[in-house]
Amino acid sequence: MAIHVGRARADGAQYVLVGEREHGTIAKDEVHKLRERMTVDAVKSIDAMSQDVITQKITELQFKAKRERDIESKGKEFKAAVRQSHEGEHQLR
């Protein structure tokens, strides 16, 4: 059993987390805190950018995501074509 003290959402508030180490409760809380800090840093970084830069970065990310989806889709089509071309074929080993 372990007790972990952290910060709650309200300003100045705190919480106490009681959990068993074996279940990873405290580790999950630490990951949550890390993600929260990363989110705060990301928001600060975005706030410092101009609207033009934000728009450009969003456009770049959208194009990259589309390319990745297209590549994944082509890979699935290729695998399906290979499976279909080998239907009914059996190899003895």
Protein Blocks (a to p, Z undefined) as FASTA:
>chain_A
ZZdddddfbehiacdddddfklommmmmmmmmmmmmmmmmmmmmmmmpcfklmmmmmmmm
mmmmmmmmmmmmmmmmmmmmmmmmmgoiacdZZ
